Amino acid sequence: MASPFPNILIAPLNWGLGHATRCMPLINALMNRGVSPVLASDGAALALLREEYPSLKTLSLPAYDIRYSGNNMILTMGGQLPKIAKAILAEKRAIKKIVRDHQIDILISDNRYGLFHPGCHSIFMTHQLNIKIPNRILEKIVASVNHRLISRFNECWVPDYAVAPRLAGSLSENPNLAMVKYTEPLSRMKKEVLPIKYRMAIVLSGPEPQRTNLEKILLEQLVNFSDKVCFVRGVVNDATPPMIENQNLTILNYLTTDKLNQVLNKSEIVVCRSGYSSLMDLVKLGKRAILIPTPGQTEQEYLAEYLSEIGGYVAAEQEDFELKKALFLLNETTTKTWPEKDGLGNLLDSLLENR
């Protein structure tokens, strides 16, 4: 008997785990409506999806294989443009076969520019309608290219509030693209009232080798830290967490959504990157945080600074990071309460009804 639902493919970019984790509310909402989407990605993001959704069909996509080792975004990304362009072309070839073999009706791509198909209703998901570049001329060029690429999709879903103040600030403001729709922030987390167990939870993410660089900096400063800390490294395929002599410190490679949700709810504050998916989780849980942008990633630098001005967050640079100083500054801030809204449900209902 044929399924009454369309066949949906959800494909997040593998750049850290943030794109995969913010697709989880979308996957969960579809499953609650009786839909079993096909999931596709590569590397750690694909491993995470397979761990979280063992009952769903998963597919491997061409890897972008982006490395982020420098402190200059233009040089770091500029040197990898040929590799990225090659990956996008490989995506275009791969999606033709996937659509044919799995009879895909709706394609939802989280920041994978090559994943659209004329025979599908193609949706692009991003919070960066406007990309920050530390050069105004280049920023205009990148904006023009970005908007042209997004315009090839039938819709663009933005996981942010539809009106200001937005969580992503100017990044998610609509530059007059007709297909843009706002889902409100998407988080896999659930707020629970639990007894506080940890002074702070440290949750690492993002591309290598900067994830490892920050891990080393933080572990050095936690050797003699007297409060309880849960340190989640954010690595799925590493079986050996580093050893450190501090009975107050719990080090874990990775946590499933339910276990991470418990740790965060039991933590007074959070230390993490200022990646947008992490910020959506913080807002959902109402947690104050120390935000450490990936060096040279202008998007994360902008978000950390923007939110530190709003309140409840402290922006700190990785290179000269001092935990004690950051904790002191965080204690001086007041927490902003963000509205709890859910625009995703209406979008999904409309999508399913019209397919």
For each residue, the residues with C-beta under 8 A, 3 or more apart:
1:
2:
3: 7
4: 34
5: 8 33 34 35 352
6: 35 105 106 352 355
7: 3 38 102 103 104 105 106
8: 5 30 35 37 38 104 105 106 107 108
9: 37 38 39 40 98 99 102 104 106 107 108 120
10: 23 26 27 30 37 38 39 40 108 110
11: 39 40 41 61 107 108 109 110 112 115
12: 19 20 22 23 41 45 49 110 111 112
13: 19 41 45 64 110 111 112
14: 19 20 41 42 43 44 45 46 63 64
15: 18 19 45 64 66 111 206 207
16: 19 44 205 206 207 211 234 273 275
17: 20 21 44 45 48 205 234 236 277
18: 15 21 22 205 206 275 276 277 278
19: 12 13 14 15 16 22 23 45 110 111 277
20: 12 14 17 23 24 41 45 46 48 49
21: 17 18 24 48 188 257 277 281
22: 12 18 19 25 26 110 159 186 187 188 276 277 280
23: 10 12 19 20 26 27 49 108 110 125 186
24: 20 21 27 28 52 188 257
25: 22 28 29 186 187 188 344
26: 10 22 23 29 30 108 125 186 344 348
27: 10 23 24 30 31 37 39 53 56
28: 24 25 31 32 188
29: 25 26 32 33 344 345 348
30: 8 10 26 27 33 35 36 37 348
31: 27 28 34 35 36 37
32: 28 29
33: 5 29 30 348 349 352
34: 4 5 31
35: 5 6 8 30 31 352
36: 30 31 55 56 57
37: 8 9 10 27 30 31 56
38: 7 8 9 10 56 57 58 59 98 102 104
39: 9 10 11 27 46 49 50 53 56 57 58 59
40: 9 10 11 46 58 59 60 61 98
41: 11 12 13 14 20 45 46 49 60 61
42: 14 45 46 60 61 62 63 64
43: 14 46 47 63
44: 14 16 17 47 48 235 236 237
45: 12 13 14 15 17 19 20 41 42 48 49
46: 14 20 39 40 41 42 43 49 50 58 60 61
47: 43 44 50 51 236 237
48: 17 20 21 44 45 51 52 236 254
49: 12 20 23 39 41 45 46 52 53 56 58
50: 39 46 47 53 54 58
51: 47 48 54 236 256
52: 24 48 49 256 257
53: 27 39 49 50 56 58
54: 50 51
55: 36
56: 27 36 37 38 39 49 53
57: 36 38 39 102
58: 38 39 40 46 49 50 53
59: 38 39 40 98 102
60: 40 41 42 46
61: 11 40 41 42 46 91 94 112 115
62: 42 87 90 91 94
63: 14 42 43 87
64: 13 14 15 42 83 84 87
65: 83 87
66: 15 77 80 83 84 207
67: 76 80 207 208 209
68: 76 206 207 208 209 210 294 296 297
69: 76 209 210
70: 75 76 295 296
71: 295 296 319
72: 75 76 296
73: 76 77 133 134 296 297 298
74: 77 78 133 134 135 138
75: 70 72 78 79
76: 67 68 69 70 72 73 79 80 296
77: 66 73 74 80 81 84
78: 74 75 81
79: 75 76
80: 66 67 76 77 83 84
81: 77 78 84 85
82: 85 86
83: 64 65 66 80 86 87
84: 64 66 77 80 81 87 88
85: 81 82 88 89
86: 82 83 89 90
87: 62 63 64 65 83 84 90 91 114
88: 84 85 91 92 112 113 114
89: 85 86 92 93 114
90: 62 86 87 93 94 114
91: 61 62 87 88 94 95 112 113 114 115
92: 88 89 95 96 114
93: 89 90 96 97
94: 61 62 90 91 97 98
95: 91 92 98 99 107 114 115 116 117
96: 92 93 99 100 117
97: 93 94 100 101
98: 9 38 40 59 94 95 101 102 104
99: 9 95 96 102 103 104 107 117 119 120
100: 96 97 103
101: 97 98
102: 7 9 38 57 59 98 99
103: 7 99 100
104: 7 8 9 38 98 99 107 117 120
105: 6 7 8 120 121 355
106: 6 7 8 9 120 121 123 351 355
107: 8 9 11 95 99 104 115 116 117 120 121 122 123
108: 8 9 10 11 23 26 123 125 157
109: 11 112 113 115 116 122 123 124 125 153
110: 10 11 12 13 19 22 23 125 126
111: 12 13 15 19 124 125 126
112: 11 12 13 61 88 91 109 115
113: 88 91 109 124 149
114: 87 88 89 90 91 92 95
115: 11 61 91 95 107 109 112 122
116: 95 107 109 120 122 124 152 153
117: 95 96 99 104 107 120 122
118:
119: 99
120: 9 99 104 105 106 107 116 117
121: 105 106 107 154 155 351 355
122: 107 109 115 116 117 152 153 154 155
123: 106 107 108 109 153 154 155 156 157
124: 109 111 113 116 150 153 155 156 157
125: 23 26 108 109 110 111 156 157 158 159
126: 110 111 129 150 156 158
127: 158 159 160 168 171 172 276
128: 131 146 168 171 172 299
129: 126 146 147 150 156 158 171 172 173 174 175 177 180
130: 143 170 171 172 173 175
131: 128 139 142 143 146 171 299
132: 139 171 298 299 301 302
133: 73 74 136 138 139 142 298
134: 73 74 298
135: 74 138 139
136: 133 139 140
137: 140 141
138: 74 133 135 141 142
139: 131 132 133 135 136 142 143
140: 136 137 143 144
141: 137 138 144 145
142: 131 133 138 139 145 146
143: 130 131 139 140 146 147 175
144: 140 141 147 148
145: 141 142 148 149
146: 128 129 131 142 143 149 150
147: 129 143 144 150 151 175 177
148: 144 145 151 152
149: 113 145 146 152
150: 124 126 129 146 147 153 156 177 179
151: 147 148 177 179
152: 116 122 148 149
153: 109 116 122 123 124 150 156 179
154: 121 122 123 179
155: 121 122 123 124 179 180 181
156: 123 124 125 126 129 150 153 177 179 180 181
157: 108 123 124 125 181 182 183 347
158: 125 126 127 129 172 174 180 181 182 183
159: 22 125 127 182 183 184 185 186 276 280
160: 127 166 167 168 172 182 183 184 185
161: 164 165 166 167 182 184 185 339 341
162: 182 184 343
163: 166
164: 161 173
165: 161 169 310
166: 160 161 163 169 172 173
167: 160 161 172 185 276 279 280 283 338
168: 127 128 160 171 172 276 303
169: 165 166 172 302 303 306
170: 130 173
171: 127 128 129 130 131 132 168 299 302 303
172: 127 128 129 130 158 160 166 167 168 169 182
173: 129 130 164 166 170
174: 129 158 177 180
175: 129 130 143 147
176:
177: 129 147 150 151 156 174 180
178:
179: 150 151 153 154 155 156
180: 129 155 156 158 174 177
181: 155 156 157 158 343 347
182: 157 158 159 160 161 162 172 343
183: 157 158 159 160 186 343 344 347
184: 159 160 161 162 341 342 343 344
185: 159 160 161 167 280 283 284 338 341
186: 22 23 25 26 159 183 280 344
187: 22 25 277 280 281 283 284 285
188: 21 22 24 25 28 257 261 281
189: 257 260 261 264 281 284 285
190: 261 284
191: 265 284 285 286
192: 261 262 265
193: 265
194: 197 262 265 266
195: 266
196: 266 267 268
197: 194 228 230 266 267
198: 201 227 228 229 230 263 266 267 268
199: 227 228 229 267 268 269
200: 227 229 230 267 268 269 270 271 290
201: 198 229 230 231 232 263 264 267 269 270 271
202: 218 229 230 231 232 270 271 272
203: 232 234 260 264 270 271 272 278
204: 211 214 215 232 233 234 272 273
205: 16 17 18 211 234 272 273 275 277 278
206: 15 16 18 68 210 211 234 273 275 294
207: 15 16 66 67 68 210 211 294
208: 67 68 211 212
209: 67 68 69 212 213
210: 68 69 206 207 213 214 294 295 318
211: 16 204 205 206 207 208 214 215 234 235
212: 208 209 215 216
213: 209 210 216 217 318
214: 204 210 211 217 218 273 292 318 321
215: 204 211 212 218 219 233 242
216: 212 213 219 220
217: 213 214 220 221 318 321
218: 202 214 215 221 222 231 271 321 323
219: 215 216 222 223 231 242 244
220: 216 217 223
221: 217 218 225 321 322 323 324
222: 218 219 225 229 231 244 246 249 323
223: 219 220 244 245 246
224: 246
225: 221 222 229 246 248 249 323
226: 248
227: 198 199 200 248
228: 197 198 199 248 249 250
229: 198 199 200 201 202 222 225 248 249 250
230: 197 198 200 201 202 250 252 263 267
231: 201 202 218 219 222 249 250 251 252
232: 201 202 203 204 252 253 254 255 260 263
233: 204 215 238 241 251 252 253 254
234: 16 17 203 204 205 206 211 254
235: 44 211 238 253 254
236: 17 44 47 48 51 253 254
237: 44 47
238: 233 235 241 253
239: 253
240:
241: 233 238 251 252 253
242: 215 219 251
243:
244: 219 222 223 249 251
245: 223
246: 222 223 224 225 249
247:
248: 225 226 227 228 229
249: 222 225 228 229 231 244 246
250: 228 229 230 231
251: 231 233 241 242 244
252: 230 231 232 233 241 255
253: 232 233 235 236 238 239 241
254: 48 232 233 234 235 236
255: 232 252 259 260 263
256: 51 52 259 260
257: 21 24 52 188 189 260 261
258: 261 262
259: 255 256 262 263
260: 189 203 232 255 256 257 263 264
261: 188 189 190 192 257 258 264 265
262: 192 194 258 259 265 266
263: 198 201 230 232 255 259 260 266 267
264: 189 201 203 260 261 267 270 281 285 287
265: 191 192 193 194 261 262 285
266: 194 195 196 197 198 262 263
267: 196 197 198 199 200 201 230 263 264 270 287
268: 196 198 199 200
269: 199 200 201 287 288 289 290 327 330
270: 200 201 202 203 264 267 282 287 288 289 290
271: 200 201 202 203 218 289 290 292 323 326
272: 202 203 204 205 275 278 282 289 290 291 292
273: 16 204 205 206 214 278 291 292 293 294 300
274: 278 279 291 292 293 300 301 303 304 307 315
275: 16 18 205 206 272 278 279 294 300
276: 18 22 127 159 167 168 279 280 299 303
277: 17 18 19 21 22 187 205 280 281
278: 18 203 205 272 273 274 275 281 282
279: 167 274 275 276 282 283 291 303 307
280: 22 159 167 185 186 187 276 277 283 284
281: 21 187 188 189 264 277 278 284 285
282: 270 272 278 279 285 287 289 313
283: 167 185 187 279 280 286 338
284: 185 187 189 190 191 280 281
285: 187 189 191 264 265 281 282
286: 191 283 335 337
287: 264 267 269 270 282
288: 269 270 312 313 330 333 335
289: 269 270 271 272 282 312 313 314 330
290: 200 269 270 271 272 313 314 316 326 327 330
291: 272 273 274 279 300 303 304 307 308 313 314 315 316
292: 214 271 272 273 274 304 316 317 318 321
293: 273 274 297 300 301 303 304 315 317 318
294: 68 206 207 210 273 275 297 300 318
295: 70 71 210 317 318 319
296: 68 70 71 72 73 76
297: 68 73 293 294 300 301
298: 73 132 133 134 301 302
299: 128 131 132 171 276 302 303
300: 273 274 275 291 293 294 297 303 304
301: 132 274 293 297 298 304 305 315
302: 132 169 171 298 299 305 306
303: 168 169 171 274 276 279 291 293 299 300 306 307
304: 274 291 292 293 300 301 307 308 313 315 316
305: 301 302 308 309 315
306: 169 302 303 309 310
307: 274 279 291 303 304 310 312 313 315
308: 291 304 305 313 314 315 333
309: 305 306
310: 165 306 307 313 336
311: 333 334 335 336
312: 288 289 307 333 334 335 336
313: 282 288 289 290 291 304 307 308 310 330 333
314: 289 290 291 308 326 329 330 333
315: 274 291 293 301 304 305 307 308
316: 290 291 292 304 321 322 325 326
317: 292 293 295 320 321
318: 210 213 214 217 292 293 294 295 321
319: 71 295
320: 317
321: 214 217 218 221 292 316 317 318 326
322: 221 316 325 326
323: 218 221 222 225 271 326 327
324: 221 327 328
325: 316 322 328 329
326: 271 290 314 316 321 322 323 329 330
327: 269 290 323 324 330 331
328: 324 325 331 332
329: 314 325 326 332 333
330: 269 288 289 290 313 314 326 327 333
331: 327 328
332: 328 329
333: 288 308 311 312 313 314 329 330
334: 311 312
335: 286 288 311 312
336: 310 311 312
337: 286
338: 167 185 283
339: 161
340:
341: 161 184 185
342: 184 345
343: 162 181 182 183 184 346 347
344: 25 26 29 183 184 186 347 348
345: 29 342 348 349
346: 343 349 350
347: 157 181 183 343 344 350 351
348: 26 29 30 33 344 345 351 352
349: 33 345 346 352 353
350: 346 347 353 354
351: 106 121 347 348 354 355
352: 5 6 33 35 348 349 355
353: 349 350
354: 350 351
355: 6 105 106 121 351 352
